[in-house]
Amino acid sequence: MEPALDDATFEAIRNQPRDITDTVVIKTFARTKLIPRKFQVQFALGVDAGRDVLCVAGTGSGKSLAFVLIHFFRDNIQTWIVSPLNVIEHQMATDYCNYGLRAVAVNASTLTPELIKDIASDKYDIVISSPEAYRDSNKLRKVILSSDLAHKRHVTIVDEAHCITTWGSTGFRKDFERIGDMRIKMPNQDAPMCAATATLSEKIKDGVVQSLHMKTDRLDINLGCWRPSLRFGIRIMNGGMNSYSQVCEHFDTFVALEDTSQAMIFVEAAKITHFIARELRLHYKLSGDDASDLICAYHANMDEPTKQRIVRRFKAGKVIILITTEALTMGADFPFVLRIFNFTHPMILEIWLQRAGRGARQAGLVCICIILVTKYAVQTATALCKSAGIEVDPAILSIKAEPEDLDLAEAPSADSPVENTHKSKNPKSPRSMSLEIAEYIVAGVAGRCLTEVIDKYFDNPAHTSCYDIGGCEGCIRRRQREEPDTHLGQRQENRQLIESEDSALDD
């Protein structure tokens, strides 16, 4: 990703008169020891100019740093960051404090009347909290209107902005849909309203812009969601959606678990985290402390101290396999995860790309990202694609659902309606499927390029060919078929030599 200045230019201007861009770079380096990337500087200068900013940049690209660059070269700024998860809030607050900024996360583990008073009396320049807290009059709603903060320039930034549509409009967390109301509460209603995410399809983008009341002259930054360090694939499970032991096939026991790379397994329900954890512990023949220390389940229903302890241990490399729900899908920075699995398909492609984005966060690493799908999912995806006029490989039409999944499909439905999805009849099963995830599944099963499907729905800028880097299983297989065998001639010579030696012996 392009830095705002190359190393030589940076050194040349450090002690020279400079324009605003150079000033941002120098002051950012002074605080963080990092040379900011071009898009981060663009974000900060857009906010400084009073513009709304909509930023799409891949996971691990440095969006959270972009949010606060303005604090390095301007005083009197009050930034309100809306975040979907506590783990992200704490991580941001820690990072910002390390940069010498006055930042605080506000959630159940930190909220006190004293903290609210401190925020209202201008003790913090950066506040990170949930949409629910910002809309609650007993929490942050009144603080925004504090007279002690009226003199400051206010900026609102919605992190993981795709949640406005994927969570807010589906009823999961309705307050996300009303975040745009914060603009009305600002001392100056022209204060910038910003949104950032790693994944934003056109349909989701329209919902975000409308919900946040973003202006038509906003600054749009689109770096896309493609990452060359991720290797995508689809695997069909032999059993149905309850075949938790199928996950074990992707974990080799010939190497001790503590000597293998870290892995994350995403699931669609809290109870499944424990089912899969149990199967993996049996697979590795673990018991006692080893079982719970090396393989952990994680979900939102756990108490906050337990969740924080698991996150710390996983980040430190002490937990090797983490089975988790949506609770750790976004924002969390685990640098050495090299294997990502999704047990059964997520409802939409945004969710999958967010989950896959937890992998290979350290430069130079590569992560495999596999969705484990049932035959029922393949059958459903095939039908959905055919009805939408999307080409389906005839070879996969013979894949039929397992009996156990067909039985579950007859149960009554309680799913929330989602536009352009096939909906389950059973609320206990994650059957809902958007058209884009259906096309992704069909492409993966047929051995086609998965990156092409991602680019189609997310309007990614031009990037290195998936074929050239082997970015998905389909392209890897295609390369194996098409690339010349450089050792073919040598093997033919060896074979002829052996045949001639055998012939001489016969004589």
N, C-alpha and C positions, 0 to 999 in steps of 0.2 A: 504494500500500500504506500502511495507516494507521500514522502515527507513534505512539509511546507517549504523547507529549504534543504539543499544538499549540504553535506558536511563542510565542504570548502567555502560555500557562501556563508554558512553560519559562522565559521571562524573569522571570515573577513569582516563581517558587520558587527561583531560583538561589541566593539568599543567605538563604533562610528555612528554619526547621525543616521536615523533610520525612519522609514514610514511605519504606518500602523501595523501592517502585516509582520514586518521584522520585529517590531516591539512586542507583539504577541508571542512570537517564537522565542525571543530572548528571555522574556519574563516567565514564560512557561518553563523553559529549561532551568531557570534559576530556582524555581519552586520544586520541580519534579525530577530534574535531571533527565528529562525526556525531550526530544525534538518533536513537537506536535506534527501530526499529519495534516495534509492540506485540507481535508474535509473538516477536521476539528477547528482549524482556524476560520474556515468559511462559516461554520456554525456560530462561533463566537462573534465574528464581525457582523453576521446577519442579526443576531440578538442586539448587538451594540447599536445597530442602525434602527432598532425598533421594529424589525420585521418578524413575522411568524416564521418558524422554520420547521419543515418536515424532512426528517433525515432517515434514510434507509441505508444501513451499513451492516455487514455480516457480523455474526457472533464473534466476540473477541477482537473487534476492530478498534475499540477504544471510544465508544460513544459516551460512556460515563465521564471521561476526561473532558470531552467536548462541552458537556453541560456547564462546567465551572471555569473554563478558560477566561471568561469575561471578568472573573474575580481577580485575576492576576494583573490586569491592566486598568481596571476601573474600580473606584471605591463606591460605596453607597448602593450596592446591588443587593436585592433580596430575592433569592431563588427558592421557589417551591417545587420540589420534585415529587411527582406522583409515581409510586412504585407498587407492583402487584403482590410482592412477597417480602416477608420480614427478612429473609436471608439476604436479599438484594439490598434492602435498606441498611442493614448493619454493615455490609461490605462496603457500600458507598461511603457511609459516614466515616468508617475507619480510614479509607483511602484519602478522603478529603481532609481529614484532620492531620494525616501524615504530610499533606501538602501545606500545612500551616493555615488552613481555612477553618472558620468557625461553623462546623456542621454537626447536625444531630439527627438521629433516626427516632421517629415517634411511632411506637406501637405498644402492644400489651406489656412487653417486658421493660419498657422505659417510661411509659406515660405516668406522670404524677402531676398534681396541681402546681407544684413548684416549677416543673419543666415548662408547662404552658405559660406561666407568668414570665419565665426567663425568655421564652421565644417572643412574647408580646412586648417585652421591654428591650428588644434589640440585642439580645446576647448572642444570637446565632444568625449568620448570613445565609445559611443553606439548611433547609428543613426537608427531610425525606420521610414520606408517610404514604398511607393507603388512601384511595378515593373515599372510603368510608369515613376516615378520620377528618378529612378536609370538609366533608359535608355535615359532620356532627357538630352541633352548636356547643356541646360540652367539651369538645376537643379543639380542633384547629379552625373551625369556621369563623368564630369571633376574633381569633388572633389575626387573621388576614386583614381585618378591619381596624386593628389596633392603631390608635392615633400616634403612638410612638414609632410606627413603621411607615406612616404616610409620606414622609419626606424621601423615602428610598425609591429607587427604580425597581419595580417588581417584574419578575420573569417566572412563568409557569412552564414546567417541562414534564410531559407525560412519557415516562420510560415504558418500554414494552407496549407501545401504543396499539398494537394489533388486538390487545385484550379489550379495547373499547368495543370492538365488534364481536370477537370470538367469545368473550365472557359477558359483556354488558348486554348485547342484543339478544342473547339466548336465555337471559334470566339468571345465569349462574351468579353474577355479581352486578346487579343493576346499577350500582353507583358509578361504575365505569362509564356508563352511557351518559351520565350527567356531569362529567368532569368539566365540560365546556362552560358550565354555570360559574366556575371560578372566575372567569373573565369579568363577569358582571360585578363580582365582589371586590375586585381590585380598586385601589384608590384612583388608578387611571385605567379605564377600560380599553385603551389602546396598547396596554402593556403586552409584550410579546407572549404568544401562546405557542409552545413548541411541542413536537412529538417525535419520538425516535423508536425504531424497532429494527430487528434484523430481517424480518419477513413481512412483506406488505404486497399482497396481490391487488389488482385494480379494484376488485369488488370491496375488499377490506379497506383499501385506501379511501374510497368514496365515503364510507361510513365514518372513518376517523376525521376526515376534513369537515364533514357536516356536523358531527357531534361536538367538535372543538370550536366550531364557528371560525375556522381559519380563513384568513383574508386571501383574496385572489392574487395579491402581489407577494405572497409568501415566497420564501426561498426554499426550493426543492433540491435536496441533495440525495442522489440515488447511486450508491455504490453497488447495489445488488446484494443478494444473499449467498452467492456462490463462493465456496472456499476450496482451493485446490488440495487441502490437506484431508478432505473427507472422501471416503470410498463407499458409495452407496450400493445396497443390494436388497433383494427380496428372497426369502426362503419360505417354502410351503411346509407346514407342519403335517405330520402323518395323522395326528389325532385332531380332536376338536378344540374348542376354546378352553376346555378344562385340562388340557394336556400339559400341565406345568413342567413335567419332567423333560419335555422336548427341549427346553432351554439348556439342559445339561449337555446335550450333544455338541454344543458350541464351546465347551470348556474341557480342555484336555487335562486328565489327571496324571499324565506321565511326568509333569513338572509340578513341584510343590506350589500350592496356591500363593503363598507369600512371595514366590519368585516370579510370578506372572504379572502382566500389565493390568492396570486398573480397568474395571468395566462398570458401566451403568446399564441397568435394565429398567425400562419404563413400562408401566402397566396402567390400566384404566380404572382400577379400583383399589382401595386401601388394603382390603383383605388379601388380594392377590400378591401383594408384596411379601406377606408372611408365608403364603403357600410356596412361592418360588424360592424364597430363602431356605425353607425347610428342605426342598428337593435338592438344592445345591449343596447344602451341608451334608446330606446323605451321600450325594455324589462324590464329595471329597472325603467322606468318612470323618467328619469333624464332630466333636462333641465338647461340652463344657465351655470354657472361656474362648477357646479357639473358634468355636462355631459362631458365637455372637460377636467376636472381635473382628473376624476377617470377612464375614458376610452379614450385611445389615439390611434391614427393611427400614424405609423412611416414608412417612406420609403426614398429612396435615393434622390428623387426629392425635398425634403424639404431643406430649407436653413440650413446651418451648425449651427447657433445659436439655431434654433428651435429644431433640432435633439439633440443637446447637452443638452438643457433644459429638453426634454422628458426623455432622458437617466438618467439624474441626479434625476429627480422626481421618476422615476420607481425604481432606485436603492435605493432611500430613503423610498420606500414603499408608496409614495403618489399617484402614479398611480397604480390601481389594475389590470386592463386588458390592455394589450398592443397588438395591432394588427400590425404585421410587415411583411415586405418582407424579401428577402435574406440579406437586409442591416444590420440586427442584428442576422444573423445566427451563426456567429463564434466569439469566443474570449471574447465577453462581459460577465462580471461576475456579475450576479444578484443572490444573495445568497438564496432568499426565494421564488423562483418560484416553485409552487407545481402542476401546471396544464399546460400542453403543448398540443396544438391542431394544426393540419395541415388541413386547409380547402382545400379539394381535394388533390390528391396525388402529391408529388414531383416526378421529373423525375427519380432520382436515389436514392439508399438506403443511399449513403454517405451523401447526403443533409439532409435526414430525421434524421439520427443519430446525425449530427451536431446540428440540431434544437432541438432535444430531449435533447441534452447535456446541454442546457441552464437551465434545471430543477435540483432541489435538489442539489445545489452547496454547501450548508452548511451541515456539518456532522450531521448525525442522521435524516435527512429529506428524504421523499419519494415523488416522482413526478409521476403522471399519464401522459402518453404520447400517445395521440390518433390521428390517421389519420382518418378524415372524408372523406369517398370515395363515389362517385356516383355509381349508378348501371351500368352505362356505363363503369366506370373504372373496376368494377368487371368482367364485360363481356369481356373487352379487356384483362385483366390479365389472365382470364381463357383461352382464345384463345392462348395467347402468351405462357403460360405454357404447354398447350397441344402440341403445335407445337414444343416445346423444349424437349418433352418427360417427363415432370414433372407431377407427379400424381396429379390429381384434384379430390376433393371430389364430387361425382355425385350430392350431395344435392345442390350444388351452381350453377349447370348448368342451373337451371330454372330462375336465376336472369337475368332480361332483362333491357336494357337501357330505361331511360325516353324519351318520344317523343322529348322534347326540346333539349336533347343532341344528338339525332339522326339527327335532323335538322342541328345542328351546325357542325356535322361531315361531312356533304356534302359540306361545304364551301371550297374554294381553300386553298391550303397549302402553308405556307411560313416558316415552321419549319426548323431549322438547322438539318442536318443529324447527328445522333448519333448512334454509333455502338451498335448492339444488342438491339435496341429499337423499340417499335411500335410507329409510328409517326402520329401526328395529321394532319388533313386536314385544321385545322383552327388555325391561329396564335394567336387568342385571347384566345384560350383555352389551358391549360397545359395538352395536351393529351399524349405527348411523355412519354414512359414508358420503362424503362430498364427491363431486365429479372429478376434481383434481386428484384426490387420493385414489379414486377408482382407476383413473388413467395411469397413475404411478404404479399401482399394483399390477395392472395388465401389462404395462411396458416391462416391468421387472421380471415377471414370470415368462414373458416371451423373449427375454434376452435383448430388449431394445435399450437405447440410451436413456437412463433416468435423468441425467442432467438436462436433456432436451425438454422433458416434461416440466422440470423445475423452472427452466428459463421461459417456457411458454406462459406460465401463470404468474411469474414474478417480474417480468420485464427486466431481466438482468442485463447490464451493459455487456458488450463483447468481452470475452475472456479466453484464456487458453483452452484449447480443445480438450473435451473430456476424453476423447480417444487417445490423444497424445500422452496424457498423464495417467490413463487408466483410472478415471474418476468414478466408474461404476462397473459392476460385474459384467454388464452387457458389453461395454467397450473393451474390457479386458479379454473376454472370450473372442470378440471380433478380431482383436489384434493377434491373438494366438492362431486364429484361422488364416489371417491374411498376410502376416509378416513372414518373409522367407526364413526357412530354417538354415541358419548360417553354418550348421555342422552337418548338413545333409551330405555334401560331397565327401567329407572325411569319413562318415559312416559307411558310405558306399565303397570307398577305397578299402576300409578295414574289412568289410564283408567279402570283397573280392579276394583280399589277401588270405583270409581264413579259408575261403572255398578252394583257393589254389593250393594251400598247405594241406588241406584235407585230401585233395585229389592226389597230391604227391605221395601222401602216406598210403593211400589205397593202391597206388602203383607199386 
